[in-house]
């Protein structure tokens, strides 16, 4: 599954879901930086690569890559 800035996502958060548009994607380049806070920000990413990282989305929310349940490309 690919994600990119502007895609609409549904995210699993502790038994409930949230949704919103992706504002930021960052990947971790250090094994201790699982949210990618000190890694590069990118415009597009393939989740199959299995890097650690996170997205910012919606009303000031964030989520790890493995919490993303659904992606809808807003350009379709």
PDB file of N, H, CA, C and O in Angstrom:
ATOM      1  N   UNK A   1       0.859  -1.165   0.000  1.00  0.00           N
ATOM      2  CA  UNK A   1       0.000   0.000   0.000  1.00  0.00           C
ATOM      3  C   UNK A   1       0.910   1.234   0.000  1.00  0.00           C
ATOM      4  O   UNK A   1       1.888   1.289   0.746  1.00  0.00           O
ATOM      5  N   UNK A   2       0.587   2.209  -0.828  1.00  0.00           N
ATOM      6  H   UNK A   2      -0.207   2.165  -1.434  1.00  0.00           H
ATOM      7  CA  UNK A   2       1.329   3.460  -0.889  1.00  0.00           C
ATOM      8  C   UNK A   2       0.540   4.560  -0.204  1.00  0.00           C
ATOM      9  O   UNK A   2      -0.690   4.576  -0.233  1.00  0.00           O
ATOM     10  N   UNK A   3       1.273   5.484   0.416  1.00  0.00           N
ATOM     11  H   UNK A   3       2.273   5.471   0.440  1.00  0.00           H
ATOM     12  CA  UNK A   3       0.651   6.667   1.005  1.00  0.00           C
ATOM     13  C   UNK A   3       1.378   7.891   0.459  1.00  0.00           C
ATOM     14  O   UNK A   3       2.555   7.821   0.105  1.00  0.00           O
ATOM     15  N   UNK A   4       0.661   9.013   0.394  1.00  0.00           N
ATOM     16  H   UNK A   4      -0.295   9.070   0.681  1.00  0.00           H
ATOM     17  CA  UNK A   4       1.296  10.260  -0.014  1.00  0.00           C
ATOM     18  C   UNK A   4       0.577  11.432   0.641  1.00  0.00           C
ATOM     19  O   UNK A   4      -0.560  11.311   1.097  1.00  0.00           O
ATOM     20  N   UNK A   5       1.258  12.556   0.676  1.00  0.00           N
ATOM     21  H   UNK A   5       2.182  12.655   0.306  1.00  0.00           H
ATOM     22  CA  UNK A   5       0.671  13.768   1.225  1.00  0.00           C
ATOM     23  C   UNK A   5      -0.648  14.039   0.501  1.00  0.00           C
ATOM     24  O   UNK A   5      -0.704  13.976  -0.727  1.00  0.00           O
ATOM     25  N   UNK A   6      -1.699  14.337   1.249  1.00  0.00           N
ATOM     26  H   UNK A   6      -1.653  14.388   2.246  1.00  0.00           H
ATOM     27  CA  UNK A   6      -3.004  14.627   0.665  1.00  0.00           C
ATOM     28  C   UNK A   6      -3.954  13.445   0.633  1.00  0.00           C
ATOM     29  O   UNK A   6      -5.157  13.629   0.453  1.00  0.00           O
ATOM     30  N   UNK A   7      -3.432  12.216   0.806  1.00  0.00           N
ATOM     31  H   UNK A   7      -2.454  12.067   0.953  1.00  0.00           H
ATOM     32  CA  UNK A   7      -4.317  11.041   0.856  1.00  0.00           C
ATOM     33  C   UNK A   7      -5.162  11.091   2.130  1.00  0.00           C
ATOM     34  O   UNK A   7      -4.738  11.623   3.155  1.00  0.00           O
ATOM     35  N   UNK A   8      -6.350  10.532   2.042  1.00  0.00           N
ATOM     36  H   UNK A   8      -6.695  10.099   1.209  1.00  0.00           H
ATOM     37  CA  UNK A   8      -7.234  10.413   3.203  1.00  0.00           C
ATOM     38  C   UNK A   8      -7.004   9.031   3.810  1.00  0.00           C
ATOM     39  O   UNK A   8      -7.039   8.027   3.098  1.00  0.00           O
ATOM     40  N   UNK A   9      -6.768   8.975   5.124  1.00  0.00           N
ATOM     41  H   UNK A   9      -6.740   9.790   5.703  1.00  0.00           H
ATOM     42  CA  UNK A   9      -6.485   7.707   5.794  1.00  0.00           C
ATOM     43  C   UNK A   9      -7.480   7.436   6.905  1.00  0.00           C
ATOM     44  O   UNK A   9      -8.061   8.352   7.488  1.00  0.00           O
ATOM     45  N   UNK A  10      -7.660   6.153   7.182  1.00  0.00           N
ATOM     46  H   UNK A  10      -7.188   5.409   6.708  1.00  0.00           H
ATOM     47  CA  UNK A  10      -8.379   5.689   8.364  1.00  0.00           C
ATOM     48  C   UNK A  10      -7.341   4.981   9.219  1.00  0.00           C
ATOM     49  O   UNK A  10      -6.616   4.109   8.739  1.00  0.00           O
ATOM     50  N   UNK A  11      -7.275   5.367  10.499  1.00  0.00           N
ATOM     51  H   UNK A  11      -7.864   6.076  10.888  1.00  0.00           H
ATOM     52  CA  UNK A  11      -6.230   4.902  11.398  1.00  0.00           C
ATOM     53  C   UNK A  11      -6.861   4.226  12.604  1.00  0.00           C
ATOM     54  O   UNK A  11      -7.855   4.709  13.147  1.00  0.00           O
ATOM     55  N   UNK A  12      -6.276   3.099  13.024  1.00  0.00           N
ATOM     56  H   UNK A  12      -5.469   2.707  12.583  1.00  0.00           H
ATOM     57  CA  UNK A  12      -6.718   2.375  14.221  1.00  0.00           C
ATOM     58  C   UNK A  12      -5.993   2.939  15.434  1.00  0.00           C
ATOM     59  O   UNK A  12      -4.764   2.975  15.471  1.00  0.00           O
ATOM     60  N   UNK A  13      -6.765   3.379  16.427  1.00  0.00           N
ATOM     61  H   UNK A  13      -7.764   3.349  16.397  1.00  0.00           H
ATOM     62  CA  UNK A  13      -6.199   3.969  17.643  1.00  0.00           C
ATOM     63  C   UNK A  13      -6.877   3.365  18.873  1.00  0.00           C
ATOM     64  O   UNK A  13      -7.996   3.752  19.207  1.00  0.00           O
ATOM     65  N   UNK A  14      -6.224   2.432  19.545  1.00  0.00           N
ATOM     66  H   UNK A  14      -5.315   2.117  19.273  1.00  0.00           H
ATOM     67  CA  UNK A  14      -6.721   1.873  20.812  1.00  0.00           C
ATOM     68  C   UNK A  14      -8.186   1.451  20.781  1.00  0.00           C
ATOM     69  O   UNK A  14      -8.950   1.816  21.674  1.00  0.00           O
ATOM     70  N   UNK A  15      -8.578   0.705  19.788  1.00  0.00           N
ATOM     71  H   UNK A  15      -7.957   0.409  19.062  1.00  0.00           H
ATOM     72  CA  UNK A  15      -9.935   0.178  19.724  1.00  0.00           C
ATOM     73  C   UNK A  15     -10.942   1.045  18.980  1.00  0.00           C
ATOM     74  O   UNK A  15     -12.093   0.639  18.818  1.00  0.00           O
ATOM     75  N   UNK A  16     -10.548   2.205  18.531  1.00  0.00           N
ATOM     76  H   UNK A  16      -9.613   2.535  18.662  1.00  0.00           H
ATOM     77  CA  UNK A  16     -11.445   3.042  17.735  1.00  0.00           C
ATOM     78  C   UNK A  16     -10.675   3.558  16.528  1.00  0.00           C
ATOM     79  O   UNK A  16      -9.472   3.325  16.411  1.00  0.00           O
ATOM     80  N   UNK A  17     -11.356   4.252  15.638  1.00  0.00           N
ATOM     81  H   UNK A  17     -12.333   4.442  15.733  1.00  0.00           H
ATOM     82  CA  UNK A  17     -10.699   4.757  14.436  1.00  0.00           C
ATOM     83  C   UNK A  17     -10.816   6.271  14.344  1.00  0.00           C
ATOM     84  O   UNK A  17     -11.743   6.884  14.873  1.00  0.00           O
ATOM     85  N   UNK A  18      -9.851   6.843  13.661  1.00  0.00           N
ATOM     86  H   UNK A  18      -9.098   6.345  13.231  1.00  0.00           H
ATOM     87  CA  UNK A  18      -9.852   8.257  13.305  1.00  0.00           C
ATOM     88  C   UNK A  18      -9.543   8.340  11.822  1.00  0.00           C
ATOM     89  O   UNK A  18      -8.975   7.413  11.245  1.00  0.00           O
ATOM     90  N   UNK A  19      -9.919   9.449  11.209  1.00  0.00           N
ATOM     91  H   UNK A  19     -10.381  10.202  11.678  1.00  0.00           H
ATOM     92  CA  UNK A  19      -9.591   9.627   9.804  1.00  0.00           C
ATOM     93  C   UNK A  19      -9.216  11.077   9.538  1.00  0.00           C
ATOM     94  O   UNK A  19      -9.535  11.976  10.315  1.00  0.00           O
ATOM     95  N   UNK A  20      -8.537  11.276   8.433  1.00  0.00           N
ATOM     96  H   UNK A  20      -8.277  10.546   7.801  1.00  0.00           H
ATOM     97  CA  UNK A  20      -8.142  12.620   8.034  1.00  0.00           C
ATOM     98  C   UNK A  20      -7.184  12.581   6.870  1.00  0.00           C
ATOM     99  O   UNK A  20      -6.816  11.512   6.384  1.00  0.00           O
ATOM    100  N   UNK A  21      -6.786  13.752   6.430  1.00  0.00           N
ATOM    101  H   UNK A  21      -7.085  14.620   6.825  1.00  0.00           H
ATOM    102  CA  UNK A  21      -5.881  13.899   5.296  1.00  0.00           C
ATOM    103  C   UNK A  21      -4.440  13.952   5.801  1.00  0.00           C
ATOM    104  O   UNK A  21      -4.148  14.635   6.783  1.00  0.00           O
ATOM    105  N   UNK A  22      -3.540  13.228   5.127  1.00  0.00           N
ATOM    106  H   UNK A  22      -3.777  12.673   4.330  1.00  0.00           H
ATOM    107  CA  UNK A  22      -2.130  13.199   5.513  1.00  0.00           C
ATOM    108  C   UNK A  22      -1.497  14.562   5.245  1.00  0.00           C
ATOM    109  O   UNK A  22      -1.572  15.090   4.136  1.00  0.00           O
ATOM    110  N   UNK A  23      -0.870  15.122   6.288  1.00  0.00           N
ATOM    111  H   UNK A  23      -0.809  14.692   7.189  1.00  0.00           H
ATOM    112  CA  UNK A  23      -0.154  16.398   6.192  1.00  0.00           C
ATOM    113  C   UNK A  23       1.359  16.199   6.084  1.00  0.00           C
ATOM    114  O   UNK A  23       2.060  16.997   5.462  1.00  0.00           O
ATOM    115  N   UNK A  24       1.852  15.110   6.707  1.00  0.00           N
ATOM    116  H   UNK A  24       1.282  14.462   7.213  1.00  0.00           H
ATOM    117  CA  UNK A  24       3.294  14.901   6.812  1.00  0.00           C
ATOM    118  C   UNK A  24       3.574  13.409   6.905  1.00  0.00           C
ATOM    119  O   UNK A  24       2.825  12.658   7.529  1.00  0.00           O
ATOM    120  N   UNK A  25       4.663  12.995   6.275  1.00  0.00           N
ATOM    121  H   UNK A  25       5.272  13.605   5.768  1.00  0.00           H
ATOM    122  CA  UNK A  25       5.152  11.615   6.367  1.00  0.00           C
ATOM    123  C   UNK A  25       6.620  11.693   6.747  1.00  0.00           C
ATOM    124  O   UNK A  25       7.397  12.384   6.088  1.00  0.00           O
ATOM    125  N   UNK A  26       7.006  10.992   7.800  1.00  0.00           N
ATOM    126  H   UNK A  26       6.375  10.430   8.335  1.00  0.00           H
ATOM    127  CA  UNK A  26       8.420  10.963   8.179  1.00  0.00           C
ATOM    128  C   UNK A  26       8.832   9.521   8.452  1.00  0.00           C
ATOM    129  O   UNK A  26       8.057   8.730   8.990  1.00  0.00           O
ATOM    130  N   UNK A  27      10.072   9.191   8.071  1.00  0.00           N
ATOM    131  H   UNK A  27      10.702   9.833   7.634  1.00  0.00           H
ATOM    132  CA  UNK A  27      10.568   7.834   8.268  1.00  0.00           C
ATOM    133  C   UNK A  27      11.727   7.837   9.252  1.00  0.00           C
ATOM    134  O   UNK A  27      12.519   8.777   9.307  1.00  0.00           O
ATOM    135  N   UNK A  28      11.804   6.771  10.020  1.00  0.00           N
ATOM    136  H   UNK A  28      11.161   6.007   9.976  1.00  0.00           H
ATOM    137  CA  UNK A  28      12.893   6.615  10.977  1.00  0.00           C
ATOM    138  C   UNK A  28      14.110   6.025  10.303  1.00  0.00           C
ATOM    139  O   UNK A  28      13.998   5.063   9.544  1.00  0.00           O
ATOM    140  N   UNK A  29      15.266   6.592  10.572  1.00  0.00           N
ATOM    141  H   UNK A  29      15.356   7.374  11.189  1.00  0.00           H
ATOM    142  CA  UNK A  29      16.510   6.061  10.020  1.00  0.00           C
ATOM    143  C   UNK A  29      17.422   5.552  11.131  1.00  0.00           C
ATOM    144  O   UNK A  29      18.571   5.187  10.884  1.00  0.00           O
ATOM    145  N   UNK A  30      16.904   5.532  12.341  1.00  0.00           N
ATOM    146  H   UNK A  30      15.970   5.828  12.541  1.00  0.00           H
ATOM    147  CA  UNK A  30      17.621   5.034  13.511  1.00  0.00           C
ATOM    148  C   UNK A  30      16.681   4.060  14.218  1.00  0.00           C
ATOM    149  O   UNK A  30      15.483   4.327  14.311  1.00  0.00           O
ATOM    150  N   UNK A  31      17.192   2.954  14.710  1.00  0.00           N
ATOM    151  H   UNK A  31      18.165   2.738  14.634  1.00  0.00           H
ATOM    152  CA  UNK A  31      16.318   1.944  15.317  1.00  0.00           C
ATOM    153  C   UNK A  31      15.572   2.455  16.546  1.00  0.00           C
ATOM    154  O   UNK A  31      14.541   1.890  16.912  1.00  0.00           O
ATOM    155  N   UNK A  32      16.064   3.502  17.186  1.00  0.00           N
ATOM    156  H   UNK A  32      16.902   3.961  16.889  1.00  0.00           H
ATOM    157  CA  UNK A  32      15.399   4.067  18.352  1.00  0.00           C
ATOM    158  C   UNK A  32      14.371   5.148  18.003  1.00  0.00           C
ATOM    159  O   UNK A  32      13.630   5.605  18.873  1.00  0.00           O
ATOM    160  N   UNK A  33      14.327   5.546  16.762  1.00  0.00           N
ATOM    161  H   UNK A  33      14.929   5.175  16.054  1.00  0.00           H
ATOM    162  CA  UNK A  33      13.417   6.616  16.316  1.00  0.00           C
ATOM    163  C   UNK A  33      12.252   6.001  15.547  1.00  0.00           C
ATOM    164  O   UNK A  33      12.156   6.161  14.331  1.00  0.00           O
ATOM    165  N   UNK A  34      11.368   5.301  16.251  1.00  0.00           N
ATOM    166  H   UNK A  34      11.446   5.171  17.240  1.00  0.00           H
ATOM    167  CA  UNK A  34      10.295   4.572  15.567  1.00  0.00           C
ATOM    168  C   UNK A  34       9.225   5.483  14.972  1.00  0.00           C
ATOM    169  O   UNK A  34       8.475   5.055  14.095  1.00  0.00           O
ATOM    170  N   UNK A  35       9.141   6.728  15.433  1.00  0.00           N
ATOM    171  H   UNK A  35       9.751   7.075  16.146  1.00  0.00           H
ATOM    172  CA  UNK A  35       8.164   7.664  14.869  1.00  0.00           C
ATOM    173  C   UNK A  35       8.764   8.488  13.731  1.00  0.00           C
ATOM    174  O   UNK A  35       8.041   9.234  13.071  1.00  0.00           O
ATOM    175  N   UNK A  36      10.062   8.370  13.490  1.00  0.00           N
ATOM    176  H   UNK A  36      10.649   7.764  14.027  1.00  0.00           H
ATOM    177  CA  UNK A  36      10.690   9.131  12.419  1.00  0.00           C
ATOM    178  C   UNK A  36      10.853  10.609  12.729  1.00  0.00           C
ATOM    179  O   UNK A  36      10.979  11.426  11.817  1.00  0.00           O
ATOM    180  N   UNK A  37      10.851  10.955  14.004  1.00  0.00           N
ATOM    181  H   UNK A  37      10.749  10.291  14.744  1.00  0.00           H
ATOM    182  CA  UNK A  37      10.934  12.368  14.383  1.00  0.00           C
ATOM    183  C   UNK A  37      12.235  13.038  13.946  1.00  0.00           C
ATOM    184  O   UNK A  37      12.239  14.229  13.634  1.00  0.00           O
ATOM    185  N   UNK A  38      13.328  12.296  13.919  1.00  0.00           N
ATOM    186  H   UNK A  38      13.325  11.329  14.172  1.00  0.00           H
ATOM    187  CA  UNK A  38      14.592  12.886  13.486  1.00  0.00           C
ATOM    188  C   UNK A  38      14.981  12.455  12.080  1.00  0.00           C
ATOM    189  O   UNK A  38      16.066  12.782  11.599  1.00  0.00           O
ATOM    190  N   UNK A  39      14.082  11.714  11.419  1.00  0.00           N
ATOM    191  H   UNK A  39      13.200  11.449  11.810  1.00  0.00           H
ATOM    192  CA  UNK A  39      14.338  11.265  10.056  1.00  0.00           C
ATOM    193  C   UNK A  39      13.808  12.243   9.026  1.00  0.00           C
ATOM    194  O   UNK A  39      13.240  13.277   9.377  1.00  0.00           O
ATOM    195  N   UNK A  40      13.993  11.919   7.755  1.00  0.00           N
ATOM    196  H   UNK A  40      14.454  11.078   7.470  1.00  0.00           H
ATOM    197  CA  UNK A  40      13.545  12.823   6.696  1.00  0.00           C
ATOM    198  C   UNK A  40      12.028  12.833   6.544  1.00  0.00           C
ATOM    199  O   UNK A  40      11.355  11.834   6.797  1.00  0.00           O
ATOM    200  N   UNK A  41      11.511  13.972   6.128  1.00  0.00           N
ATOM    201  H   UNK A  41      12.058  14.784   5.922  1.00  0.00           H
ATOM    202  CA  UNK A  41      10.106  14.076   5.728  1.00  0.00           C
ATOM    203  C   UNK A  41      10.053  13.820   4.232  1.00  0.00           C
ATOM    204  O   UNK A  41      10.869  14.337   3.468  1.00  0.00           O
ATOM    205  N   UNK A  42       9.083  13.015   3.827  1.00  0.00           N
ATOM    206  H   UNK A  42       8.421  12.595   4.448  1.00  0.00           H
ATOM    207  CA  UNK A  42       8.960  12.635   2.420  1.00  0.00           C
ATOM    208  C   UNK A  42       7.538  12.886   1.939  1.00  0.00           C
ATOM    209  O   UNK A  42       6.625  13.064   2.745  1.00  0.00           O
ATOM    210  N   UNK A  43       7.355  12.898   0.610  1.00  0.00           N
ATOM    211  H   UNK A  43       8.097  12.753  -0.044  1.00  0.00           H
ATOM    212  CA  UNK A  43       6.042  13.160   0.024  1.00  0.00           C
ATOM    213  C   UNK A  43       5.236  11.901  -0.233  1.00  0.00           C
ATOM    214  O   UNK A  43       4.006  11.943  -0.269  1.00  0.00           O
ATOM    215  N   UNK A  44       5.924  10.776  -0.415  1.00  0.00           N
ATOM    216  H   UNK A  44       6.923  10.741  -0.386  1.00  0.00           H
ATOM    217  CA  UNK A  44       5.256   9.521  -0.755  1.00  0.00           C
ATOM    218  C   UNK A  44       6.068   8.368  -0.188  1.00  0.00           C
ATOM    219  O   UNK A  44       7.293   8.449  -0.089  1.00  0.00           O
ATOM    220  N   UNK A  45       5.373   7.284   0.187  1.00  0.00           N
ATOM    221  H   UNK A  45       4.378   7.218   0.107  1.00  0.00           H
ATOM    222  CA  UNK A  45       6.052   6.148   0.802  1.00  0.00           C
ATOM    223  C   UNK A  45       5.264   4.870   0.550  1.00  0.00           C
ATOM    224  O   UNK A  45       4.033   4.874   0.567  1.00  0.00           O
ATOM    225  N   UNK A  46       5.984   3.777   0.315  1.00  0.00           N
ATOM    226  H   UNK A  46       6.984   3.774   0.302  1.00  0.00           H
ATOM    227  CA  UNK A  46       5.377   2.459   0.170  1.00  0.00           C
ATOM    228  C   UNK A  46       5.480   1.730   1.505  1.00  0.00           C
ATOM    229  O   UNK A  46       6.584   1.470   1.985  1.00  0.00           O
ATOM    230  N   UNK A  47       4.353   1.402   2.100  1.00  0.00           N
ATOM    231  H   UNK A  47       3.457   1.613   1.710  1.00  0.00           H
ATOM    232  CA  UNK A  47       4.339   0.726   3.399  1.00  0.00           C
ATOM    233  C   UNK A  47       4.978  -0.657   3.343  1.00  0.00           C
ATOM    234  O   UNK A  47       5.382  -1.189   4.377  1.00  0.00           O
ATOM    235  N   UNK A  48       5.075  -1.249   2.148  1.00  0.00           N
ATOM    236  H   UNK A  48       4.747  -0.817   1.309  1.00  0.00           H
ATOM    237  CA  UNK A  48       5.703  -2.564   2.006  1.00  0.00           C
ATOM    238  C   UNK A  48       7.195  -2.537   2.331  1.00  0.00           C
ATOM    239  O   UNK A  48       7.789  -3.593   2.548  1.00  0.00           O
ATOM    240  N   UNK A  49       7.811  -1.363   2.368  1.00  0.00           N
ATOM    241  H   UNK A  49       7.328  -0.505   2.191  1.00  0.00           H
ATOM    242  CA  UNK A  49       9.235  -1.261   2.686  1.00  0.00           C
ATOM    243  C   UNK A  49       9.519  -1.528   4.164  1.00  0.00           C
ATOM    244  O   UNK A  49      10.651  -1.825   4.545  1.00  0.00           O
ATOM    245  N   UNK A  50       8.472  -1.417   4.992  1.00  0.00           N
ATOM    246  H   UNK A  50       7.552  -1.176   4.682  1.00  0.00           H
ATOM    247  CA  UNK A  50       8.554  -1.756   6.420  1.00  0.00           C
ATOM    248  C   UNK A  50       9.542  -0.916   7.237  1.00  0.00           C
ATOM    249  O   UNK A  50      10.110  -1.409   8.211  1.00  0.00           O
ATOM    250  N   UNK A  51       9.746   0.327   6.856  1.00  0.00           N
ATOM    251  H   UNK A  51       9.284   0.728   6.065  1.00  0.00           H
ATOM    252  CA  UNK A  51      10.507   1.236   7.715  1.00  0.00           C
ATOM    253  C   UNK A  51       9.632   1.642   8.889  1.00  0.00           C
ATOM    254  O   UNK A  51       8.405   1.571   8.814  1.00  0.00           O
ATOM    255  N   UNK A  52      10.266   2.066   9.970  1.00  0.00           N
ATOM    256  H   UNK A  52      11.263   2.124  10.030  1.00  0.00           H
ATOM    257  CA  UNK A  52       9.534   2.720  11.045  1.00  0.00           C
ATOM    258  C   UNK A  52       9.234   4.133  10.590  1.00  0.00           C
ATOM    259  O   UNK A  52       9.984   4.710   9.803  1.00  0.00           O
ATOM    260  N   UNK A  53       8.153   4.687  11.077  1.00  0.00           N
ATOM    261  H   UNK A  53       7.544   4.218  11.717  1.00  0.00           H
ATOM    262  CA  UNK A  53       7.832   6.062  10.756  1.00  0.00           C
ATOM    263  C   UNK A  53       6.418   6.396  11.162  1.00  0.00           C
ATOM    264  O   UNK A  53       5.717   5.584  11.766  1.00  0.00           O
ATOM    265  N   UNK A  54       6.008   7.603  10.821  1.00  0.00           N
ATOM    266  H   UNK A  54       6.577   8.262  10.330  1.00  0.00           H
ATOM    267  CA  UNK A  54       4.692   8.072  11.235  1.00  0.00           C
ATOM    268  C   UNK A  54       4.161   9.100  10.247  1.00  0.00           C
ATOM    269  O   UNK A  54       4.888   9.660   9.427  1.00  0.00           O
ATOM    270  N   UNK A  55       2.851   9.320  10.367  1.00  0.00           N
ATOM    271  H   UNK A  55       2.260   8.865  11.033  1.00  0.00           H
ATOM    272  CA  UNK A  55       2.193  10.359   9.588  1.00  0.00           C
ATOM    273  C   UNK A  55       1.545  11.347  10.552  1.00  0.00           C
ATOM    274  O   UNK A  55       1.204  10.998  11.682  1.00  0.00           O
ATOM    275  N   UNK A  56       1.384  12.562  10.099  1.00  0.00           N
ATOM    276  H   UNK A  56       1.662  12.846   9.181  1.00  0.00           H
ATOM    277  CA  UNK A  56       0.521  13.538  10.759  1.00  0.00           C
ATOM    278  C   UNK A  56      -0.695  13.679   9.866  1.00  0.00           C
ATOM    279  O   UNK A  56      -0.568  13.690   8.642  1.00  0.00           O
ATOM    280  N   UNK A  57      -1.876  13.787  10.464  1.00  0.00           N
ATOM    281  H   UNK A  57      -1.980  13.778  11.459  1.00  0.00           H
ATOM    282  CA  UNK A  57      -3.097  13.830   9.668  1.00  0.00           C
ATOM    283  C   UNK A  57      -4.200  14.519  10.453  1.00  0.00           C
ATOM    284  O   UNK A  57      -4.122  14.674  11.672  1.00  0.00           O
ATOM    285  N   UNK A  58      -5.233  14.930   9.719  1.00  0.00           N
ATOM    286  H   UNK A  58      -5.296  14.804   8.729  1.00  0.00           H
ATOM    287  CA  UNK A  58      -6.439  15.471  10.347  1.00  0.00           C
ATOM    288  C   UNK A  58      -6.186  16.662  11.248  1.00  0.00           C
ATOM    289  O   UNK A  58      -5.362  17.523  10.939  1.00  0.00           O
ATOM    290  N   UNK A  59      -6.896  16.708  12.359  1.00  0.00           N
ATOM    291  H   UNK A  59      -7.565  16.009  12.610  1.00  0.00           H
ATOM    292  CA  UNK A  59      -6.818  17.820  13.310  1.00  0.00           C
ATOM    293  C   UNK A  59      -5.701  17.613  14.316  1.00  0.00           C
ATOM    294  O   UNK A  59      -5.956  17.387  15.499  1.00  0.00           O
ATOM    295  N   UNK A  60      -4.459  17.692  13.844  1.00  0.00           N
ATOM    296  H   UNK A  60      -4.253  17.876  12.883  1.00  0.00           H
ATOM    297  CA  UNK A  60      -3.301  17.597  14.721  1.00  0.00           C
ATOM    298  C   UNK A  60      -3.103  16.197  15.318  1.00  0.00           C
ATOM    299  O   UNK A  60      -2.620  16.075  16.444  1.00  0.00           O
ATOM    300  N   UNK A  61      -3.468  15.145  14.581  1.00  0.00           N
ATOM    301  H   UNK A  61      -3.860  15.244  13.667  1.00  0.00           H
ATOM    302  CA  UNK A  61      -3.251  13.769  15.015  1.00  0.00           C
ATOM    303  C   UNK A  61      -1.987  13.228  14.364  1.00  0.00           C
ATOM    304  O   UNK A  61      -1.496  13.784  13.382  1.00  0.00           O
ATOM    305  N   UNK A  62      -1.464  12.140  14.917  1.00  0.00           N
ATOM    306  H   UNK A  62      -1.863  11.688  15.715  1.00  0.00           H
ATOM    307  CA  UNK A  62      -0.367  11.426  14.286  1.00  0.00           C
ATOM    308  C   UNK A  62      -0.565   9.940  14.542  1.00  0.00           C
ATOM    309  O   UNK A  62      -1.276   9.547  15.467  1.00  0.00           O
ATOM    310  N   UNK A  63       0.080   9.108  13.706  1.00  0.00           N
ATOM    311  H   UNK A  63       0.658   9.427  12.955  1.00  0.00           H
ATOM    312  CA  UNK A  63      -0.028   7.656  13.848  1.00  0.00           C
ATOM    313  C   UNK A  63       1.214   6.993  13.255  1.00  0.00           C
ATOM    314  O   UNK A  63       1.822   7.501  12.312  1.00  0.00           O
ATOM    315  N   UNK A  64       1.573   5.845  13.832  1.00  0.00           N
ATOM    316  H   UNK A  64       1.079   5.433  14.597  1.00  0.00           H
ATOM    317  CA  UNK A  64       2.623   5.027  13.253  1.00  0.00           C
ATOM    318  C   UNK A  64       2.104   4.391  11.960  1.00  0.00           C
ATOM    319  O   UNK A  64       0.898   4.238  11.765  1.00  0.00           O
ATOM    320  N   UNK A  65       3.045   4.025  11.084  1.00  0.00           N
ATOM    321  H   UNK A  65       4.024   4.149  11.243  1.00  0.00           H
ATOM    322  CA  UNK A  65       2.662   3.398   9.821  1.00  0.00           C
ATOM    323  C   UNK A  65       1.786   2.164  10.029  1.00  0.00           C
ATOM    324  O   UNK A  65       0.837   1.954   9.273  1.00  0.00           O
ATOM    325  N   UNK A  66       2.086   1.342  11.037  1.00  0.00           N
ATOM    326  H   UNK A  66       2.857   1.512  11.651  1.00  0.00           H
ATOM    327  CA  UNK A  66       1.337   0.099  11.216  1.00  0.00           C
ATOM    328  C   UNK A  66      -0.076   0.308  11.762  1.00  0.00           C
ATOM    329  O   UNK A  66      -0.830  -0.657  11.888  1.00  0.00           O
ATOM    330  N   UNK A  67      -0.447   1.539  12.085  1.00  0.00           N
ATOM    331  H   UNK A  67       0.166   2.323  11.983  1.00  0.00           H
ATOM    332  CA  UNK A  67      -1.806   1.834  12.534  1.00  0.00           C
ATOM    333  C   UNK A  67      -2.732   2.243  11.387  1.00  0.00           C
ATOM    334  O   UNK A  67      -3.936   2.401  11.589  1.00  0.00           O
ATOM    335  N   UNK A  68      -2.180   2.413  10.190  1.00  0.00           N
ATOM    336  H   UNK A  68      -1.202   2.284  10.026  1.00  0.00           H
ATOM    337  CA  UNK A  68      -2.984   2.816   9.033  1.00  0.00           C
ATOM    338  C   UNK A  68      -3.778   1.612   8.546  1.00  0.00           C
ATOM    339  O   UNK A  68      -3.207   0.572   8.218  1.00  0.00           O
ATOM    340  N   UNK A  69      -5.103   1.760   8.500  1.00  0.00           N
ATOM    341  H   UNK A  69      -5.567   2.605   8.767  1.00  0.00           H
ATOM    342  CA  UNK A  69      -5.974   0.676   8.077  1.00  0.00           C
ATOM    343  C   UNK A  69      -6.420   0.812   6.621  1.00  0.00           C
ATOM    344  O   UNK A  69      -6.596  -0.188   5.924  1.00  0.00           O
ATOM    345  N   UNK A  70      -6.598   2.045   6.170  1.00  0.00           N
ATOM    346  H   UNK A  70      -6.455   2.857   6.736  1.00  0.00           H
ATOM    347  CA  UNK A  70      -7.168   2.287   4.841  1.00  0.00           C
ATOM    348  C   UNK A  70      -6.615   3.594   4.296  1.00  0.00           C
ATOM    349  O   UNK A  70      -6.419   4.559   5.035  1.00  0.00           O
ATOM    350  N   UNK A  71      -6.367   3.608   2.983  1.00  0.00           N
ATOM    351  H   UNK A  71      -6.527   2.824   2.383  1.00  0.00           H
ATOM    352  CA  UNK A  71      -5.877   4.821   2.303  1.00  0.00           C
ATOM    353  C   UNK A  71      -6.747   5.073   1.087  1.00  0.00           C
ATOM    354  O   UNK A  71      -6.972   4.174   0.277  1.00  0.00           O
ATOM    355  N   UNK A  72      -7.233   6.289   0.962  1.00  0.00           N
ATOM    356  H   UNK A  72      -7.050   7.020   1.620  1.00  0.00           H
ATOM    357  CA  UNK A  72      -8.006   6.689  -0.200  1.00  0.00           C
ATOM    358  C   UNK A  72      -7.294   7.844  -0.885  1.00  0.00           C
ATOM    359  O   UNK A  72      -7.094   8.903  -0.290  1.00  0.00           O
ATOM    360  N   UNK A  73      -6.916   7.634  -2.130  1.00  0.00           N
ATOM    361  H   UNK A  73      -7.079   6.774  -2.613  1.00  0.00           H
ATOM    362  CA  UNK A  73      -6.213   8.659  -2.913  1.00  0.00           C
ATOM    363  C   UNK A  73      -7.198   9.769  -3.244  1.00  0.00           C
ATOM    364  O   UNK A  73      -8.188   9.528  -3.936  1.00  0.00           O
ATOM    365  N   UNK A  74      -6.946  10.974  -2.766  1.00  0.00           N
ATOM    366  H   UNK A  74      -6.142  11.170  -2.204  1.00  0.00           H
ATOM    367  CA  UNK A  74      -7.857  12.096  -2.965  1.00  0.00           C
ATOM    368  C   UNK A  74      -7.880  12.592  -4.395  1.00  0.00           C
ATOM    369  O   UNK A  74      -8.757  13.380  -4.747  1.00  0.00           O
ATOM    370  N   UNK A  75      -6.928  12.150  -5.253  1.00  0.00           N
ATOM    371  H   UNK A  75      -6.216  11.509  -4.967  1.00  0.00           H
ATOM    372  CA  UNK A  75      -6.893  12.623  -6.629  1.00  0.00           C
ATOM    373  C   UNK A  75      -7.790  11.809  -7.560  1.00  0.00           C
ATOM    374  O   UNK A  75      -7.961  12.169  -8.725  1.00  0.00           O
ATOM    375  N   UNK A  76      -8.355  10.729  -7.061  1.00  0.00           N
ATOM    376  H   UNK A  76      -8.216  10.436  -6.115  1.00  0.00           H
ATOM    377  CA  UNK A  76      -9.202   9.866  -7.896  1.00  0.00           C
ATOM    378  C   UNK A  76     -10.568  10.498  -8.093  1.00  0.00           C
ATOM    379  O   UNK A  76     -11.422   9.923  -8.768  1.00  0.00           O
TER     380      UNK A  76
END
